Amino acid sequence: MLEKLPRGVGHALRGVRAGYEKIIAEDDAFAQIPDTISLESPAFADGGDIPDRFTADGEQI
């Protein structure tokens, strides 16, 4: 990430802000996406933990 912008770029962008209304979380289409997702797999039981072999602690499959 740039720690310091060149003076000309800083001058050209002075006063320019993205604005709250441009934040993706404020977009109406984004607001319609469910807050949760369902994950199903024959590799582990409903409500159970993901087996270690499928994680960084195991075989990372």
PDB file of N, CA, C, O and CB in Angstrom:
ATOM      1  N   MET A   1       0.843  -1.168   0.000  1.00  0.00           N
ATOM      2  CA  MET A   1       0.000   0.000   0.000  1.00  0.00           C
ATOM      3  C   MET A   1       0.889   1.231   0.000  1.00  0.00           C
ATOM      4  O   MET A   1       1.943   1.256   0.635  1.00  0.00           O
ATOM      5  CB  MET A   1      -0.960  -0.002   1.210  1.00  0.00           C
ATOM      6  N   LEU A   2       0.456   2.230  -0.707  1.00  0.00           N
ATOM      7  CA  LEU A   2       1.244   3.463  -0.750  1.00  0.00           C
ATOM      8  C   LEU A   2       1.209   4.155   0.595  1.00  0.00           C
ATOM      9  O   LEU A   2       0.138   4.424   1.139  1.00  0.00           O
ATOM     10  CB  LEU A   2       0.727   4.405  -1.844  1.00  0.00           C
ATOM     11  N   GLU A   3       2.380   4.442   1.128  1.00  0.00           N
ATOM     12  CA  GLU A   3       2.430   5.183   2.379  1.00  0.00           C
ATOM     13  C   GLU A   3       2.340   6.677   2.117  1.00  0.00           C
ATOM     14  O   GLU A   3       1.763   7.424   2.907  1.00  0.00           O
ATOM     15  CB  GLU A   3       3.712   4.853   3.149  1.00  0.00           C
ATOM     16  N   LYS A   4       2.915   7.106   0.997  1.00  0.00           N
ATOM     17  CA  LYS A   4       2.879   8.524   0.644  1.00  0.00           C
ATOM     18  C   LYS A   4       2.542   8.655  -0.825  1.00  0.00           C
ATOM     19  O   LYS A   4       3.167   8.015  -1.671  1.00  0.00           O
ATOM     20  CB  LYS A   4       4.227   9.220   0.963  1.00  0.00           C
ATOM     21  N   LEU A   5       1.568   9.472  -1.128  1.00  0.00           N
ATOM     22  CA  LEU A   5       1.213   9.737  -2.511  1.00  0.00           C
ATOM     23  C   LEU A   5       2.112  10.830  -3.061  1.00  0.00           C
ATOM     24  O   LEU A   5       2.509  11.732  -2.323  1.00  0.00           O
ATOM     25  CB  LEU A   5      -0.271  10.134  -2.634  1.00  0.00           C
ATOM     26  N   PRO A   6       2.435  10.766  -4.331  1.00  0.00           N
ATOM     27  CA  PRO A   6       3.168  11.867  -4.938  1.00  0.00           C
ATOM     28  C   PRO A   6       2.360  13.154  -4.783  1.00  0.00           C
ATOM     29  O   PRO A   6       1.130  13.121  -4.823  1.00  0.00           O
ATOM     30  CB  PRO A   6       3.467  11.576  -6.433  1.00  0.00           C
ATOM     31  N   ARG A   7       3.033  14.273  -4.610  1.00  0.00           N
ATOM     32  CA  ARG A   7       2.383  15.552  -4.358  1.00  0.00           C
ATOM     33  C   ARG A   7       1.296  15.859  -5.389  1.00  0.00           C
ATOM     34  O   ARG A   7       0.213  16.310  -5.017  1.00  0.00           O
ATOM     35  CB  ARG A   7       3.415  16.663  -4.351  1.00  0.00           C
ATOM     36  N   GLY A   8       1.562  15.625  -6.678  1.00  0.00           N
ATOM     37  CA  GLY A   8       0.586  15.921  -7.724  1.00  0.00           C
ATOM     38  C   GLY A   8      -0.685  15.107  -7.579  1.00  0.00           C
ATOM     39  O   GLY A   8      -1.784  15.619  -7.791  1.00  0.00           O
ATOM     40  N   VAL A   9      -0.536  13.827  -7.214  1.00  0.00           N
ATOM     41  CA  VAL A   9      -1.704  12.966  -7.031  1.00  0.00           C
ATOM     42  C   VAL A   9      -2.499  13.432  -5.816  1.00  0.00           C
ATOM     43  O   VAL A   9      -3.725  13.522  -5.865  1.00  0.00           O
ATOM     44  CB  VAL A   9      -1.279  11.483  -6.869  1.00  0.00           C
ATOM     45  N   GLY A  10      -1.808  13.720  -4.751  1.00  0.00           N
ATOM     46  CA  GLY A  10      -2.479  14.216  -3.553  1.00  0.00           C
ATOM     47  C   GLY A  10      -3.238  15.502  -3.828  1.00  0.00           C
ATOM     48  O   GLY A  10      -4.356  15.683  -3.346  1.00  0.00           O
ATOM     49  N   HIS A  11      -2.634  16.396  -4.600  1.00  0.00           N
ATOM     50  CA  HIS A  11      -3.282  17.663  -4.938  1.00  0.00           C
ATOM     51  C   HIS A  11      -4.522  17.413  -5.796  1.00  0.00           C
ATOM     52  O   HIS A  11      -5.563  18.029  -5.572  1.00  0.00           O
ATOM     53  CB  HIS A  11      -2.297  18.599  -5.676  1.00  0.00           C
ATOM     54  N   ALA A  12      -4.418  16.512  -6.778  1.00  0.00           N
ATOM     55  CA  ALA A  12      -5.549  16.226  -7.667  1.00  0.00           C
ATOM     56  C   ALA A  12      -6.705  15.573  -6.916  1.00  0.00           C
ATOM     57  O   ALA A  12      -7.867  15.777  -7.270  1.00  0.00           O
ATOM     58  CB  ALA A  12      -5.102  15.321  -8.815  1.00  0.00           C
ATOM     59  N   LEU A  13      -6.399  14.798  -5.891  1.00  0.00           N
ATOM     60  CA  LEU A  13      -7.435  14.083  -5.156  1.00  0.00           C
ATOM     61  C   LEU A  13      -7.921  14.819  -3.917  1.00  0.00           C
ATOM     62  O   LEU A  13      -8.791  14.321  -3.202  1.00  0.00           O
ATOM     63  CB  LEU A  13      -6.930  12.739  -4.763  1.00  0.00           C
ATOM     64  N   ARG A  14      -7.375  15.985  -3.660  1.00  0.00           N
ATOM     65  CA  ARG A  14      -7.776  16.739  -2.471  1.00  0.00           C
ATOM     66  C   ARG A  14      -9.284  16.966  -2.479  1.00  0.00           C
ATOM     67  O   ARG A  14      -9.840  17.424  -3.477  1.00  0.00           O
ATOM     68  CB  ARG A  14      -7.028  18.093  -2.401  1.00  0.00           C
ATOM     69  N   GLY A  15      -9.922  16.657  -1.408  1.00  0.00           N
ATOM     70  CA  GLY A  15     -11.358  16.853  -1.298  1.00  0.00           C
ATOM     71  C   GLY A  15     -12.201  15.736  -1.901  1.00  0.00           C
ATOM     72  O   GLY A  15     -13.425  15.771  -1.782  1.00  0.00           O
ATOM     73  N   VAL A  16     -11.593  14.762  -2.534  1.00  0.00           N
ATOM     74  CA  VAL A  16     -12.343  13.655  -3.130  1.00  0.00           C
ATOM     75  C   VAL A  16     -12.484  12.547  -2.087  1.00  0.00           C
ATOM     76  O   VAL A  16     -11.498  12.101  -1.500  1.00  0.00           O
ATOM     77  CB  VAL A  16     -11.635  13.119  -4.425  1.00  0.00           C
ATOM     78  N   ARG A  17     -13.703  12.117  -1.868  1.00  0.00           N
ATOM     79  CA  ARG A  17     -13.960  11.045  -0.914  1.00  0.00           C
ATOM     80  C   ARG A  17     -14.883  10.029  -1.565  1.00  0.00           C
ATOM     81  O   ARG A  17     -15.730  10.407  -2.375  1.00  0.00           O
ATOM     82  CB  ARG A  17     -14.579  11.596   0.405  1.00  0.00           C
ATOM     83  N   ALA A  18     -14.745   8.762  -1.239  1.00  0.00           N
ATOM     84  CA  ALA A  18     -15.585   7.716  -1.828  1.00  0.00           C
ATOM     85  C   ALA A  18     -17.038   7.908  -1.431  1.00  0.00           C
ATOM     86  O   ALA A  18     -17.932   7.730  -2.258  1.00  0.00           O
ATOM     87  CB  ALA A  18     -15.100   6.326  -1.398  1.00  0.00           C
ATOM     88  N   GLY A  19     -17.282   8.259  -0.205  1.00  0.00           N
ATOM     89  CA  GLY A  19     -18.647   8.477   0.254  1.00  0.00           C
ATOM     90  C   GLY A  19     -19.286   7.225   0.790  1.00  0.00           C
ATOM     91  O   GLY A  19     -19.064   6.121   0.293  1.00  0.00           O
ATOM     92  N   TYR A  20     -20.088   7.422   1.820  1.00  0.00           N
ATOM     93  CA  TYR A  20     -20.760   6.320   2.494  1.00  0.00           C
ATOM     94  C   TYR A  20     -21.687   5.568   1.550  1.00  0.00           C
ATOM     95  O   TYR A  20     -21.810   4.346   1.645  1.00  0.00           O
ATOM     96  CB  TYR A  20     -21.543   6.835   3.688  1.00  0.00           C
ATOM     97  N   GLU A  21     -22.340   6.285   0.640  1.00  0.00           N
ATOM     98  CA  GLU A  21     -23.297   5.653  -0.269  1.00  0.00           C
ATOM     99  C   GLU A  21     -22.628   4.718  -1.266  1.00  0.00           C
ATOM    100  O   GLU A  21     -23.314   3.937  -1.927  1.00  0.00           O
ATOM    101  CB  GLU A  21     -24.074   6.710  -1.012  1.00  0.00           C
ATOM    102  N   LYS A  22     -21.308   4.779  -1.390  1.00  0.00           N
ATOM    103  CA  LYS A  22     -20.604   3.907  -2.324  1.00  0.00           C
ATOM    104  C   LYS A  22     -20.056   2.639  -1.660  1.00  0.00           C
ATOM    105  O   LYS A  22     -19.460   1.792  -2.324  1.00  0.00           O
ATOM    106  CB  LYS A  22     -19.474   4.667  -2.972  1.00  0.00           C
ATOM    107  N   ILE A  23     -20.258   2.520  -0.364  1.00  0.00           N
ATOM    108  CA  ILE A  23     -19.811   1.330   0.358  1.00  0.00           C
ATOM    109  C   ILE A  23     -20.731   0.174  -0.035  1.00  0.00           C
ATOM    110  O   ILE A  23     -21.953   0.316   0.021  1.00  0.00           O
ATOM    111  CB  ILE A  23     -19.819   1.564   1.921  1.00  0.00           C
ATOM    112  N   ILE A  24     -20.171  -0.953  -0.426  1.00  0.00           N
ATOM    113  CA  ILE A  24     -20.945  -2.084  -0.945  1.00  0.00           C
ATOM    114  C   ILE A  24     -22.007  -2.555   0.042  1.00  0.00           C
ATOM    115  O   ILE A  24     -23.087  -2.971  -0.376  1.00  0.00           O
ATOM    116  CB  ILE A  24     -20.018  -3.238  -1.285  1.00  0.00           C
ATOM    117  N   ALA A  25     -21.728  -2.501   1.321  1.00  0.00           N
ATOM    118  CA  ALA A  25     -22.692  -2.958   2.312  1.00  0.00           C
ATOM    119  C   ALA A  25     -23.954  -2.097   2.313  1.00  0.00           C
ATOM    120  O   ALA A  25     -24.987  -2.525   2.828  1.00  0.00           O
ATOM    121  CB  ALA A  25     -22.059  -2.955   3.693  1.00  0.00           C
ATOM    122  N   GLU A  26     -23.888  -0.912   1.754  1.00  0.00           N
ATOM    123  CA  GLU A  26     -25.049  -0.030   1.695  1.00  0.00           C
ATOM    124  C   GLU A  26     -25.834  -0.189   0.404  1.00  0.00           C
ATOM    125  O   GLU A  26     -26.878   0.444   0.247  1.00  0.00           O
ATOM    126  CB  GLU A  26     -24.615   1.404   1.848  1.00  0.00           C
ATOM    127  N   ASP A  27     -25.370  -1.007  -0.516  1.00  0.00           N
ATOM    128  CA  ASP A  27     -26.044  -1.234  -1.783  1.00  0.00           C
ATOM    129  C   ASP A  27     -27.292  -2.094  -1.541  1.00  0.00           C
ATOM    130  O   ASP A  27     -27.218  -3.101  -0.836  1.00  0.00           O
ATOM    131  CB  ASP A  27     -25.085  -1.915  -2.806  1.00  0.00           C
ATOM    132  N   ASP A  28     -28.428  -1.708  -2.114  1.00  0.00           N
ATOM    133  CA  ASP A  28     -29.676  -2.453  -1.925  1.00  0.00           C
ATOM    134  C   ASP A  28     -29.558  -3.913  -2.355  1.00  0.00           C
ATOM    135  O   ASP A  28     -30.099  -4.798  -1.692  1.00  0.00           O
ATOM    136  CB  ASP A  28     -30.797  -1.787  -2.697  1.00  0.00           C
ATOM    137  N   ALA A  29     -28.854  -4.176  -3.460  1.00  0.00           N
ATOM    138  CA  ALA A  29     -28.690  -5.553  -3.931  1.00  0.00           C
ATOM    139  C   ALA A  29     -27.930  -6.380  -2.900  1.00  0.00           C
ATOM    140  O   ALA A  29     -28.256  -7.548  -2.689  1.00  0.00           O
ATOM    141  CB  ALA A  29     -27.953  -5.580  -5.286  1.00  0.00           C
ATOM    142  N   PHE A  30     -26.936  -5.803  -2.263  1.00  0.00           N
ATOM    143  CA  PHE A  30     -26.155  -6.499  -1.241  1.00  0.00           C
ATOM    144  C   PHE A  30     -27.017  -6.777  -0.014  1.00  0.00           C
ATOM    145  O   PHE A  30     -26.870  -7.823   0.619  1.00  0.00           O
ATOM    146  CB  PHE A  30     -24.913  -5.672  -0.849  1.00  0.00           C
ATOM    147  N   ALA A  31     -27.904  -5.864   0.325  1.00  0.00           N
ATOM    148  CA  ALA A  31     -28.750  -6.018   1.508  1.00  0.00           C
ATOM    149  C   ALA A  31     -29.713  -7.189   1.374  1.00  0.00           C
ATOM    150  O   ALA A  31     -30.206  -7.690   2.385  1.00  0.00           O
ATOM    151  CB  ALA A  31     -29.529  -4.742   1.760  1.00  0.00           C
ATOM    152  N   GLN A  32     -29.992  -7.639   0.155  1.00  0.00           N
ATOM    153  CA  GLN A  32     -30.925  -8.742  -0.065  1.00  0.00           C
ATOM    154  C   GLN A  32     -30.270 -10.110   0.054  1.00  0.00           C
ATOM    155  O   GLN A  32     -30.961 -11.127   0.001  1.00  0.00           O
ATOM    156  CB  GLN A  32     -31.558  -8.610  -1.420  1.00  0.00           C
ATOM    157  N   ILE A  33     -28.969 -10.154   0.210  1.00  0.00           N
ATOM    158  CA  ILE A  33     -28.249 -11.421   0.348  1.00  0.00           C
ATOM    159  C   ILE A  33     -28.460 -11.953   1.764  1.00  0.00           C
ATOM    160  O   ILE A  33     -28.317 -11.192   2.722  1.00  0.00           O
ATOM    161  CB  ILE A  33     -26.722 -11.242   0.039  1.00  0.00           C
ATOM    162  N   PRO A  34     -28.794 -13.231   1.928  1.00  0.00           N
ATOM    163  CA  PRO A  34     -29.017 -13.784   3.273  1.00  0.00           C
ATOM    164  C   PRO A  34     -27.780 -13.638   4.161  1.00  0.00           C
ATOM    165  O   PRO A  34     -26.645 -13.648   3.684  1.00  0.00           O
ATOM    166  CB  PRO A  34     -29.411 -15.262   3.178  1.00  0.00           C
ATOM    167  N   ASP A  35     -28.032 -13.502   5.458  1.00  0.00           N
ATOM    168  CA  ASP A  35     -26.941 -13.358   6.426  1.00  0.00           C
ATOM    169  C   ASP A  35     -26.259 -14.684   6.739  1.00  0.00           C
ATOM    170  O   ASP A  35     -25.157 -14.701   7.286  1.00  0.00           O
ATOM    171  CB  ASP A  35     -27.465 -12.746   7.707  1.00  0.00           C
ATOM    172  N   THR A  36     -26.898 -15.777   6.399  1.00  0.00           N
ATOM    173  CA  THR A  36     -26.324 -17.086   6.687  1.00  0.00           C
ATOM    174  C   THR A  36     -26.315 -17.939   5.419  1.00  0.00           C
ATOM    175  O   THR A  36     -27.044 -17.668   4.465  1.00  0.00           O
ATOM    176  CB  THR A  36     -27.114 -17.794   7.815  1.00  0.00           C
ATOM    177  N   ILE A  37     -25.497 -18.946   5.430  1.00  0.00           N
ATOM    178  CA  ILE A  37     -25.458 -19.907   4.334  1.00  0.00           C
ATOM    179  C   ILE A  37     -25.559 -21.306   4.933  1.00  0.00           C
ATOM    180  O   ILE A  37     -25.228 -21.523   6.099  1.00  0.00           O
ATOM    181  CB  ILE A  37     -24.153 -19.748   3.475  1.00  0.00           C
ATOM    182  N   SER A  38     -26.017 -22.239   4.126  1.00  0.00           N
ATOM    183  CA  SER A  38     -26.085 -23.633   4.552  1.00  0.00           C
ATOM    184  C   SER A  38     -24.975 -24.400   3.857  1.00  0.00           C
ATOM    185  O   SER A  38     -24.713 -24.211   2.669  1.00  0.00           O
ATOM    186  CB  SER A  38     -27.478 -24.259   4.238  1.00  0.00           C
ATOM    187  N   LEU A  39     -24.333 -25.265   4.619  1.00  0.00           N
ATOM    188  CA  LEU A  39     -23.265 -26.097   4.082  1.00  0.00           C
ATOM    189  C   LEU A  39     -23.622 -27.544   4.370  1.00  0.00           C
ATOM    190  O   LEU A  39     -23.859 -27.921   5.517  1.00  0.00           O
ATOM    191  CB  LEU A  39     -21.873 -25.720   4.695  1.00  0.00           C
ATOM    192  N   GLU A  40     -23.658 -28.336   3.335  1.00  0.00           N
ATOM    193  CA  GLU A  40     -23.947 -29.758   3.488  1.00  0.00           C
ATOM    194  C   GLU A  40     -22.832 -30.552   2.839  1.00  0.00           C
ATOM    195  O   GLU A  40     -22.316 -30.184   1.783  1.00  0.00           O
ATOM    196  CB  GLU A  40     -25.324 -30.126   2.866  1.00  0.00           C
ATOM    197  N   SER A  41     -22.463 -31.663   3.496  1.00  0.00           N
ATOM    198  CA  SER A  41     -21.425 -32.519   2.950  1.00  0.00           C
ATOM    199  C   SER A  41     -21.554 -33.919   3.537  1.00  0.00           C
ATOM    200  O   SER A  41     -21.855 -34.071   4.720  1.00  0.00           O
ATOM    201  CB  SER A  41     -20.027 -31.934   3.233  1.00  0.00           C
ATOM    202  N   PRO A  42     -21.329 -34.934   2.721  1.00  0.00           N
ATOM    203  CA  PRO A  42     -21.337 -36.288   3.260  1.00  0.00           C
ATOM    204  C   PRO A  42     -20.085 -36.566   4.104  1.00  0.00           C
ATOM    205  O   PRO A  42     -19.984 -37.627   4.720  1.00  0.00           O
ATOM    206  CB  PRO A  42     -21.441 -37.305   2.121  1.00  0.00           C
ATOM    207  N   ALA A  43     -19.146 -35.639   4.137  1.00  0.00           N
ATOM    208  CA  ALA A  43     -17.887 -35.853   4.851  1.00  0.00           C
ATOM    209  C   ALA A  43     -18.001 -35.662   6.356  1.00  0.00           C
ATOM    210  O   ALA A  43     -17.122 -36.097   7.100  1.00  0.00           O
ATOM    211  CB  ALA A  43     -16.842 -34.926   4.316  1.00  0.00           C
ATOM    212  N   PHE A  44     -19.081 -35.011   6.822  1.00  0.00           N
ATOM    213  CA  PHE A  44     -19.232 -34.838   8.264  1.00  0.00           C
ATOM    214  C   PHE A  44     -20.707 -34.749   8.640  1.00  0.00           C
ATOM    215  O   PHE A  44     -21.557 -34.415   7.814  1.00  0.00           O
ATOM    216  CB  PHE A  44     -18.483 -33.581   8.739  1.00  0.00           C
ATOM    217  N   ALA A  45     -20.990 -35.052   9.896  1.00  0.00           N
ATOM    218  CA  ALA A  45     -22.367 -35.138  10.375  1.00  0.00           C
ATOM    219  C   ALA A  45     -22.995 -33.752  10.540  1.00  0.00           C
ATOM    220  O   ALA A  45     -22.295 -32.758  10.737  1.00  0.00           O
ATOM    221  CB  ALA A  45     -22.415 -35.892  11.702  1.00  0.00           C
ATOM    222  N   ASP A  46     -24.323 -33.707  10.455  1.00  0.00           N
ATOM    223  CA  ASP A  46     -25.072 -32.478  10.648  1.00  0.00           C
ATOM    224  C   ASP A  46     -24.784 -31.900  12.035  1.00  0.00           C
ATOM    225  O   ASP A  46     -24.961 -32.579  13.046  1.00  0.00           O
ATOM    226  CB  ASP A  46     -26.581 -32.731  10.466  1.00  0.00           C
ATOM    227  N   GLY A  47     -24.348 -30.668  12.074  1.00  0.00           N
ATOM    228  CA  GLY A  47     -24.044 -30.016  13.340  1.00  0.00           C
ATOM    229  C   GLY A  47     -22.698 -30.397  13.920  1.00  0.00           C
ATOM    230  O   GLY A  47     -22.290 -29.861  14.951  1.00  0.00           O
ATOM    231  N   GLY A  48     -22.004 -31.318  13.269  1.00  0.00           N
ATOM    232  CA  GLY A  48     -20.714 -31.765  13.784  1.00  0.00           C
ATOM    233  C   GLY A  48     -19.565 -30.879  13.337  1.00  0.00           C
ATOM    234  O   GLY A  48     -19.737 -29.978  12.515  1.00  0.00           O
ATOM    235  N   ASP A  49     -18.420 -31.143  13.878  1.00  0.00           N
ATOM    236  CA  ASP A  49     -17.216 -30.411  13.492  1.00  0.00           C
ATOM    237  C   ASP A  49     -16.701 -30.902  12.148  1.00  0.00           C
ATOM    238  O   ASP A  49     -16.909 -32.057  11.776  1.00  0.00           O
ATOM    239  CB  ASP A  49     -16.127 -30.556  14.565  1.00  0.00           C
ATOM    240  N   ILE A  50     -16.030 -30.018  11.429  1.00  0.00           N
ATOM    241  CA  ILE A  50     -15.373 -30.429  10.197  1.00  0.00           C
ATOM    242  C   ILE A  50     -14.175 -31.287  10.606  1.00  0.00           C
ATOM    243  O   ILE A  50     -13.356 -30.849  11.414  1.00  0.00           O
ATOM    244  CB  ILE A  50     -14.932 -29.181   9.319  1.00  0.00           C
ATOM    245  N   PRO A  51     -14.060 -32.497  10.065  1.00  0.00           N
ATOM    246  CA  PRO A  51     -12.936 -33.365  10.446  1.00  0.00           C
ATOM    247  C   PRO A  51     -11.578 -32.690  10.184  1.00  0.00           C
ATOM    248  O   PRO A  51     -11.406 -31.969   9.201  1.00  0.00           O
ATOM    249  CB  PRO A  51     -13.015 -34.696   9.674  1.00  0.00           C
ATOM    250  N   ASP A  52     -10.644 -32.939  11.069  1.00  0.00           N
ATOM    251  CA  ASP A  52      -9.314 -32.323  10.967  1.00  0.00           C
ATOM    252  C   ASP A  52      -8.675 -32.523   9.596  1.00  0.00           C
ATOM    253  O   ASP A  52      -7.956 -31.650   9.110  1.00  0.00           O
ATOM    254  CB  ASP A  52      -8.400 -32.889  12.034  1.00  0.00           C
ATOM    255  N   ARG A  53      -8.933 -33.665   8.976  1.00  0.00           N
ATOM    256  CA  ARG A  53      -8.261 -33.921   7.691  1.00  0.00           C
ATOM    257  C   ARG A  53      -8.650 -32.910   6.622  1.00  0.00           C
ATOM    258  O   ARG A  53      -7.950 -32.780   5.618  1.00  0.00           O
ATOM    259  CB  ARG A  53      -8.585 -35.322   7.201  1.00  0.00           C
ATOM    260  N   PHE A  54      -9.753 -32.191   6.816  1.00  0.00           N
ATOM    261  CA  PHE A  54     -10.175 -31.170   5.869  1.00  0.00           C
ATOM    262  C   PHE A  54      -9.726 -29.765   6.270  1.00  0.00           C
ATOM    263  O   PHE A  54     -10.142 -28.782   5.656  1.00  0.00           O
ATOM    264  CB  PHE A  54     -11.672 -31.200   5.728  1.00  0.00           C
ATOM    265  N   THR A  55      -8.895 -29.668   7.277  1.00  0.00           N
ATOM    266  CA  THR A  55      -8.454 -28.363   7.781  1.00  0.00           C
ATOM    267  C   THR A  55      -6.937 -28.247   7.709  1.00  0.00           C
ATOM    268  O   THR A  55      -6.244 -29.174   7.289  1.00  0.00           O
ATOM    269  CB  THR A  55      -8.934 -28.149   9.229  1.00  0.00           C
ATOM    270  N   ALA A  56      -6.442 -27.097   8.125  1.00  0.00           N
ATOM    271  CA  ALA A  56      -4.989 -26.882   8.164  1.00  0.00           C
ATOM    272  C   ALA A  56      -4.317 -27.757   9.215  1.00  0.00           C
ATOM    273  O   ALA A  56      -3.101 -27.943   9.185  1.00  0.00           O
ATOM    274  CB  ALA A  56      -4.678 -25.412   8.443  1.00  0.00           C
ATOM    275  N   ASP A  57      -5.117 -28.302  10.155  1.00  0.00           N
ATOM    276  CA  ASP A  57      -4.564 -29.190  11.184  1.00  0.00           C
ATOM    277  C   ASP A  57      -4.361 -30.608  10.679  1.00  0.00           C
ATOM    278  O   ASP A  57      -3.686 -31.407  11.328  1.00  0.00           O
ATOM    279  CB  ASP A  57      -5.472 -29.213  12.393  1.00  0.00           C
ATOM    280  N   GLY A  58      -4.935 -30.926   9.533  1.00  0.00           N
ATOM    281  CA  GLY A  58      -4.857 -32.288   8.992  1.00  0.00           C
ATOM    282  C   GLY A  58      -4.207 -32.298   7.620  1.00  0.00           C
ATOM    283  O   GLY A  58      -3.187 -31.651   7.382  1.00  0.00           O
ATOM    284  N   GLU A  59      -4.826 -33.050   6.729  1.00  0.00           N
ATOM    285  CA  GLU A  59      -4.277 -33.229   5.384  1.00  0.00           C
ATOM    286  C   GLU A  59      -4.580 -32.057   4.458  1.00  0.00           C
ATOM    287  O   GLU A  59      -4.092 -32.017   3.328  1.00  0.00           O
ATOM    288  CB  GLU A  59      -4.817 -34.498   4.776  1.00  0.00           C
ATOM    289  N   GLN A  60      -5.375 -31.112   4.924  1.00  0.00           N
ATOM    290  CA  GLN A  60      -5.748 -29.907   4.158  1.00  0.00           C
ATOM    291  C   GLN A  60      -6.436 -30.260   2.844  1.00  0.00           C
ATOM    292  O   GLN A  60      -6.212 -29.616   1.819  1.00  0.00           O
ATOM    293  CB  GLN A  60      -4.507 -29.054   3.873  1.00  0.00           C
ATOM    294  N   ILE A  61      -7.274 -31.287   2.889  1.00  0.00           N
ATOM    295  CA  ILE A  61      -7.984 -31.726   1.688  1.00  0.00           C
ATOM    296  C   ILE A  61      -9.040 -30.688   1.340  1.00  0.00           C
ATOM    297  O   ILE A  61      -9.764 -30.851   0.357  1.00  0.00           O
ATOM    298  CB  ILE A  61      -8.631 -33.130   1.893  1.00  0.00           C
TER     299      ILE A  61
END
